[in-house]
Amino acid sequence: MVVDARTGLPVVGIVGAGQLARMCQPPAIELGISLRVLAAAPDDSAALVIPDVVVGDHTDLDDLRRLAVGCDVVTWDHEHVPGSHIATLAAEGVEVRPGASALRYAQDKGDMRRRLTELGVPCPEWVDLEPADDPKGTLAEFGARVGWPLVLKASRHGYDGRGVWTIDGLDDAADLLASGTAMLAEELVPIARELAVDVARNPSGDLAAWPVVETVQREGICVEVLAPAPALGAALESDARSIARTVAQALDVAGVLAVELFETTDGRLVVNELAMRPHNSGHWTIEGSRTSQFEQHLRAVLDLPLGDTAVTAPVTVMANVLAGGGDLEPAGLDERLATALGTWPDAKIHLYDKSWRPGRKVGHVTAQGNHRDIVRERAVAAASFLAQGDPGSRS
């Protein structure tokens, strides 16, 4: 085992220096673990709070090698590292978790759908358009079979609603099909709401799951997470956890796995997306669980025993702080922070020190209590005030 000579404890390298890497630092401090991040710039969110920073490009193999020197294990803040580079690092003796063979299913939606279908995991009806000799004909046949409208998705590099299009017919798809983007088509699922279940797995095969949560989406971006998901029956809770455990084990995930789900209007669950890293749906666990997803991810990738995921309050609500469409700089944020701390003293505020642009997640607020409506109103009001000086609403 490679360890920090100063502490005798492991060093975890994280590719990417966004807020997910940043939020791994507090539990790393508590556990005595050292973190090193590969940052695109020295003022990236995590690079501002983690002393050991390698500035480089996550698509450059030599930069990845520089990060890995002296690390016990390397993990990911995002899924955009080329799989071939991850495989090369592993072949050179670097512990990479999750590995390329698992991460491919979070990087490529076509690969994900094929594998989940093989496993019998419930998914929307879908068809891969990338290998088709006649993608327009394949799409027409699929639409005739499952009905229009359909959803087109870019197979790679889509997130937060990007790379997803709803089309009413072939004419709507013409430019997309001609763009050369690898895509798949899915049925438009009748969605009652969106859910997520996060589970952690270590290389020894131990699993630990958090309660299923409801994620509230607006324009393709998660704006709130309600934990646990309200009015979720025992059967659906069990089904969701079973899906997550099946996926984590079958794909040999090491670390945190987030499984995003649709609950359909007829009461079924189907998988929407996978993420193999800490995820926005799990930010509530910092205050809302005995073990946060960030601590659990570090435990898991280091193959340490996993922590208790019991909740710390009957209701926890997380609301994202989304930069508004006016000033792109957080002018007056210091004053708004002081006011928010005084107005909502029970809420926990997390700011990421990221540059502001419309719709970007620049922080989140967590509130807890016994009554969901009250807790939710406080979290949303505080987050809205921090973003734009207006308590706002959920509408």
C-alpha positions as CSV (number, residue, x, y, z in Angstrom):
1,M,0.0,0.0,0.0
2,V,1.2,3.5,-0.9
3,V,0.8,5.9,2.1
4,D,1.5,9.5,3.0
5,A,4.9,9.4,4.6
6,R,3.7,12.2,7.0
7,T,0.7,10.3,8.3
8,G,1.2,6.6,7.5
9,L,-2.3,6.7,6.0
10,P,-3.5,6.4,2.4
11,V,-3.5,9.0,-0.3
12,V,-6.5,9.2,-2.6
13,G,-6.1,10.8,-6.0
14,I,-9.2,12.4,-7.5
15,V,-9.4,13.2,-11.2
16,G,-11.3,16.5,-11.4
17,A,-11.6,19.3,-8.9
18,G,-15.2,20.2,-8.9
19,Q,-17.6,20.4,-5.9
20,L,-17.7,16.6,-5.5
21,A,-13.9,16.4,-4.9
22,R,-14.2,19.5,-2.7
23,M,-16.8,17.8,-0.5
24,C,-14.6,14.8,0.0
25,Q,-12.1,16.9,1.9
26,P,-14.0,17.2,5.2
27,P,-14.4,13.5,5.7
28,A,-10.8,12.9,4.5
29,I,-9.6,15.3,7.2
30,E,-11.6,13.4,9.8
31,L,-10.2,10.1,8.7
32,G,-6.6,11.4,8.4
33,I,-6.6,10.5,4.7
34,S,-4.7,12.7,2.2
35,L,-6.3,13.9,-1.0
36,R,-4.7,14.9,-4.3
37,V,-6.7,16.4,-7.1
38,L,-6.1,16.8,-10.9
39,A,-7.5,20.3,-11.5
40,A,-7.9,22.0,-14.9
41,A,-7.0,25.3,-13.1
42,P,-5.6,26.2,-9.7
43,D,-8.8,28.0,-8.8
44,D,-11.1,25.1,-9.4
45,S,-13.5,24.4,-6.6
46,A,-11.6,21.6,-4.9
47,A,-8.2,23.1,-5.6
48,L,-9.1,26.0,-3.4
49,V,-9.4,23.7,-0.3
50,I,-7.2,20.7,-1.0
51,P,-3.5,21.6,-0.8
52,D,-2.1,18.8,-3.0
53,V,-3.0,19.9,-6.5
54,V,-1.8,18.7,-9.9
55,V,-2.8,21.1,-12.7
56,G,-3.5,19.2,-15.9
57,D,-5.9,17.8,-18.4
58,H,-8.1,14.7,-17.6
59,T,-7.8,13.6,-21.2
60,D,-3.9,13.6,-21.1
61,L,-2.5,10.3,-20.1
62,D,0.8,11.9,-18.8
63,D,-1.2,14.3,-16.6
64,L,-3.1,11.3,-15.2
65,R,0.2,9.5,-14.5
66,R,1.5,12.6,-12.7
67,L,-1.5,12.6,-10.4
68,A,-1.2,8.8,-9.7
69,V,2.4,8.9,-8.5
70,G,2.3,8.4,-4.7
71,C,-1.5,7.7,-4.6
72,D,-2.9,4.6,-3.0
73,V,-5.9,4.7,-5.3
74,V,-7.2,7.0,-8.0
75,T,-11.0,7.8,-8.4
76,W,-13.1,10.3,-10.3
77,D,-15.0,13.5,-9.8
78,H,-16.6,13.0,-13.2
79,E,-16.9,10.3,-15.9
80,H,-15.2,12.1,-18.7
81,V,-11.8,10.4,-18.5
82,P,-11.1,8.3,-21.6
83,G,-11.6,4.6,-20.8
84,S,-8.4,3.7,-22.6
85,H,-6.4,5.9,-20.3
86,I,-8.0,4.3,-17.2
87,A,-7.2,0.9,-18.6
88,T,-3.6,1.9,-19.2
89,L,-3.2,3.2,-15.7
90,A,-4.5,-0.1,-14.3
91,A,-2.1,-2.0,-16.6
92,E,0.7,0.1,-15.2
93,G,-0.2,-0.9,-11.6
94,V,-2.3,2.0,-10.5
95,E,-5.4,1.1,-8.4
96,V,-8.3,2.8,-10.3
97,R,-11.7,2.6,-8.7
98,P,-14.1,2.2,-10.3
99,G,-12.2,0.7,-13.2
100,A,-12.7,1.2,-16.9
101,S,-14.8,-2.0,-17.2
102,A,-17.3,-0.5,-14.8
103,L,-17.1,3.1,-15.7
104,R,-17.9,2.5,-19.3
105,Y,-21.5,2.0,-18.3
106,A,-21.7,5.5,-16.9
107,Q,-19.9,6.9,-19.9
108,D,-21.8,5.4,-22.7
109,K,-25.6,5.2,-22.6
110,G,-25.8,2.6,-25.3
111,D,-23.4,0.3,-23.4
112,M,-25.4,1.0,-20.3
113,R,-28.7,0.1,-21.9
114,R,-27.3,-3.1,-23.4
115,R,-25.9,-4.3,-20.2
116,L,-28.9,-3.5,-18.0
117,T,-31.1,-5.2,-20.5
118,E,-28.9,-8.3,-20.3
119,L,-29.3,-8.2,-16.5
120,G,-33.0,-7.9,-16.7
121,V,-33.0,-4.5,-15.0
122,P,-36.1,-2.5,-16.0
123,C,-35.3,0.2,-18.6
124,P,-37.4,2.2,-21.1
125,E,-37.9,0.6,-24.5
126,W,-34.8,1.7,-26.5
127,V,-32.9,1.3,-29.7
128,D,-29.2,2.1,-30.5
129,L,-28.9,4.4,-33.5
130,E,-25.1,4.5,-33.6
131,P,-24.4,1.2,-35.4
132,A,-27.5,1.3,-37.7
133,D,-26.8,1.4,-41.4
134,D,-30.0,3.4,-41.8
135,P,-30.5,5.4,-38.5
136,K,-33.5,7.2,-39.9
137,G,-35.2,4.0,-40.9
138,T,-34.3,2.4,-37.5
139,L,-35.9,5.4,-35.8
140,A,-39.0,5.3,-37.9
141,E,-39.5,1.6,-37.2
142,F,-38.9,2.2,-33.5
143,G,-41.4,5.1,-33.4
144,A,-44.0,3.0,-35.2
145,R,-43.6,0.3,-32.6
146,V,-43.5,2.3,-29.3
147,G,-45.3,5.4,-30.4
148,W,-44.3,9.1,-30.8
149,P,-43.0,11.3,-29.3
150,L,-39.7,9.8,-28.5
151,V,-36.6,10.8,-26.6
152,L,-33.2,11.0,-28.4
153,K,-30.1,10.9,-26.2
154,A,-26.4,11.5,-27.0
155,S,-24.7,8.3,-26.1
156,R,-21.8,10.2,-24.5
157,H,-21.0,13.4,-22.7
158,G,-24.6,14.4,-21.8
159,Y,-25.5,15.7,-18.3
160,D,-27.9,18.1,-16.6
161,G,-30.4,17.8,-19.4
162,R,-27.8,18.4,-22.1
163,G,-27.7,15.9,-24.9
164,V,-31.4,15.0,-24.5
165,W,-34.1,15.9,-27.0
166,T,-37.8,15.1,-27.2
167,I,-38.9,14.7,-30.8
168,D,-42.4,14.4,-32.3
169,G,-41.4,12.8,-35.6
170,L,-38.7,12.1,-38.0
171,D,-38.5,15.7,-39.2
172,D,-37.5,16.8,-35.7
173,A,-34.6,14.3,-35.8
174,A,-33.1,15.2,-39.2
175,D,-30.5,17.6,-38.0
176,L,-29.6,15.5,-35.0
177,L,-29.1,12.4,-37.1
178,A,-27.0,14.3,-39.6
179,S,-24.8,15.7,-36.9
180,G,-22.7,12.6,-36.5
181,T,-23.4,12.4,-32.8
182,A,-23.7,8.8,-31.5
183,M,-27.3,8.5,-30.2
184,L,-29.9,6.2,-29.0
185,A,-33.7,6.6,-28.9
186,E,-36.0,5.7,-26.0
187,E,-39.7,5.6,-25.5
188,L,-41.1,8.7,-23.7
189,V,-41.8,7.2,-20.3
190,P,-45.0,8.4,-18.6
191,I,-43.3,9.8,-15.5
192,A,-45.0,10.3,-12.2
193,R,-41.8,11.5,-10.6
194,E,-38.0,10.9,-10.6
195,L,-36.3,8.9,-7.8
196,A,-32.7,8.0,-7.1
197,V,-31.0,5.4,-4.9
198,D,-27.4,5.6,-3.9
199,V,-25.4,2.6,-2.9
200,A,-21.7,2.1,-2.0
201,R,-19.7,-1.0,-2.7
202,N,-16.1,-1.8,-1.9
203,P,-13.8,-4.3,-3.7
204,S,-14.5,-6.9,-1.0
205,G,-18.1,-6.9,-2.1
206,D,-19.7,-5.1,0.9
207,L,-22.7,-3.0,0.1
208,A,-24.5,-0.2,1.9
209,A,-27.5,1.7,0.5
210,W,-29.2,4.9,1.6
211,P,-33.0,5.4,1.5
212,V,-34.6,6.1,-1.9
213,V,-35.0,9.8,-2.5
214,E,-37.2,11.9,-4.8
215,T,-35.3,14.3,-7.1
216,V,-37.2,17.3,-8.3
217,Q,-36.1,18.4,-11.8
218,R,-36.5,21.7,-13.6
219,E,-35.4,22.2,-17.2
220,G,-33.3,19.1,-16.9
221,I,-31.5,20.2,-13.7
222,C,-32.0,18.8,-10.3
223,V,-33.3,21.6,-8.0
224,E,-34.3,19.6,-4.9
225,V,-33.9,16.3,-3.3
226,L,-36.4,15.0,-0.7
227,A,-35.2,12.3,1.6
228,P,-36.7,9.9,2.1
229,A,-38.9,9.9,-1.0
230,P,-42.4,10.8,0.2
231,A,-45.3,8.2,0.0
232,L,-43.0,5.5,-1.4
233,G,-44.4,2.1,-0.6
234,A,-42.3,-0.7,0.9
235,A,-42.5,-2.6,-2.4
236,L,-41.1,0.2,-4.5
237,E,-38.4,1.0,-1.9
238,S,-37.4,-2.7,-2.0
239,D,-37.4,-2.8,-5.8
240,A,-35.3,0.3,-6.1
241,R,-32.7,-0.9,-3.6
242,S,-32.6,-4.3,-5.3
243,I,-32.0,-2.7,-8.7
244,A,-29.1,-0.6,-7.2
245,R,-27.5,-3.7,-5.6
246,T,-27.9,-5.8,-8.7
247,V,-26.2,-3.1,-10.8
248,A,-23.4,-2.4,-8.3
249,Q,-22.5,-6.1,-8.1
250,A,-22.9,-7.1,-11.7
251,L,-20.9,-4.1,-13.0
252,D,-18.2,-4.6,-10.3
253,V,-18.6,-1.0,-9.0
254,A,-16.1,0.2,-6.4
255,G,-17.3,3.4,-4.8
256,V,-20.6,5.2,-4.7
257,L,-23.1,4.3,-7.4
258,A,-26.1,6.6,-8.1
259,V,-29.0,5.0,-9.9
260,E,-31.5,7.5,-11.3
261,L,-35.0,6.1,-11.7
262,F,-38.3,7.0,-13.2
263,E,-41.5,6.0,-11.3
264,T,-44.1,5.6,-14.0
265,T,-47.7,6.7,-13.8
266,D,-48.6,3.0,-13.6
267,G,-46.4,2.4,-10.6
268,R,-43.3,0.8,-12.2
269,L,-39.6,1.7,-11.9
270,V,-37.3,2.0,-14.8
271,V,-33.6,3.1,-14.8
272,N,-32.8,6.5,-16.4
273,E,-29.1,7.0,-15.7
274,L,-26.1,5.7,-13.8
275,A,-23.3,7.7,-12.1
276,M,-20.3,6.0,-10.5
277,R,-19.2,8.7,-8.1
278,P,-20.8,10.9,-5.4
279,H,-23.9,12.4,-7.0
280,N,-26.2,15.4,-6.5
281,S,-28.9,13.1,-5.3
282,G,-26.7,12.2,-2.3
283,H,-25.7,15.6,-1.1
284,W,-28.3,15.4,1.6
285,T,-26.3,12.6,3.3
286,I,-23.8,15.1,4.7
287,E,-26.2,16.1,7.4
288,G,-28.9,13.5,6.8
289,S,-27.1,10.2,7.2
290,R,-24.7,8.8,9.8
291,T,-22.2,8.4,6.9
292,S,-22.2,10.8,4.1
293,Q,-21.8,9.7,0.5
294,F,-18.4,11.4,0.4
295,E,-17.0,9.6,3.4
296,Q,-18.5,6.4,2.1
297,H,-16.9,6.8,-1.3
298,L,-13.4,7.2,0.3
299,R,-14.1,4.1,2.5
300,A,-15.2,2.2,-0.5
301,V,-12.4,3.0,-2.9
302,L,-9.9,2.2,-0.2
303,D,-11.6,-1.1,0.5
304,L,-12.3,-0.1,4.1
305,P,-15.4,-1.2,6.1
306,L,-18.5,0.8,5.0
307,G,-20.3,3.2,7.4
308,D,-23.8,3.2,8.8
309,T,-26.3,4.8,6.4
310,A,-29.1,5.4,9.0
311,V,-30.8,8.7,8.7
312,T,-30.3,11.4,11.3
313,A,-33.8,13.0,11.0
314,P,-37.2,12.0,9.8
315,V,-37.0,14.4,6.8
316,T,-34.1,16.0,5.0
317,V,-34.4,18.3,2.0
318,M,-31.6,19.5,-0.1
319,A,-32.1,22.5,-2.4
320,N,-29.5,23.5,-5.0
321,V,-28.2,27.1,-5.2
322,L,-28.5,27.8,-9.0
323,A,-26.8,30.9,-10.4
324,G,-29.3,33.3,-11.8
325,G,-29.5,34.7,-15.3
326,G,-28.6,38.3,-14.3
327,D,-25.2,39.2,-13.1
328,L,-22.8,36.3,-13.7
329,E,-20.7,37.3,-10.7
330,P,-22.0,36.6,-7.2
331,A,-22.2,40.3,-6.3
332,G,-23.4,40.7,-2.7
333,L,-23.0,37.0,-1.9
334,D,-21.2,37.9,1.3
335,E,-24.1,40.0,2.5
336,R,-26.7,37.4,1.4
337,L,-24.7,34.6,3.2
338,A,-24.8,36.6,6.4
339,T,-28.5,37.3,6.1
340,A,-29.2,33.6,5.2
341,L,-27.3,32.4,8.2
342,G,-29.4,34.6,10.5
343,T,-32.7,34.0,8.8
344,W,-32.4,30.2,8.6
345,P,-30.0,29.3,11.4
346,D,-31.0,25.6,11.3
347,A,-30.1,25.2,7.7
348,K,-26.7,24.1,6.5
349,I,-25.2,26.1,3.7
350,H,-22.6,24.7,1.3
351,L,-21.0,27.1,-1.2
352,Y,-18.6,25.7,-3.8
353,D,-16.5,28.8,-4.8
354,K,-17.4,28.3,-8.5
355,S,-17.7,31.0,-11.1
356,W,-21.4,31.9,-11.7
357,R,-23.2,31.3,-15.0
358,P,-27.0,30.9,-15.5
359,G,-28.2,27.6,-14.1
360,R,-24.9,26.4,-12.7
361,K,-24.9,24.7,-9.4
362,V,-22.8,26.9,-7.2
363,G,-23.9,25.5,-3.8
364,H,-26.7,23.8,-1.9
365,V,-28.7,24.1,1.3
366,T,-29.9,21.3,3.5
367,A,-32.7,21.5,6.1
368,Q,-34.0,18.9,8.4
369,G,-37.0,18.3,10.7
370,N,-40.2,16.4,11.2
371,H,-42.6,18.0,8.7
372,R,-41.7,17.8,5.1
373,D,-43.5,20.9,3.8
374,I,-41.9,23.1,6.5
375,V,-38.5,21.7,6.0
376,R,-38.8,22.0,2.2
377,E,-39.9,25.6,2.3
378,R,-37.0,26.6,4.4
379,A,-34.4,24.8,2.2
380,V,-35.9,26.3,-1.0
381,A,-36.2,29.8,0.5
382,A,-32.6,29.8,1.7
383,A,-31.2,28.5,-1.6
384,S,-33.2,31.0,-3.6
385,F,-32.1,33.9,-1.4
386,L,-28.5,32.9,-1.8
387,A,-28.8,32.7,-5.5
388,Q,-30.7,35.9,-6.2
389,G,-31.7,37.7,-3.0
390,D,-35.3,36.5,-3.3
391,P,-36.8,33.6,-1.1
392,G,-38.6,32.5,-4.2
393,S,-40.8,29.4,-4.4
394,R,-40.9,25.8,-5.8
395,S,-43.2,26.8,-8.7
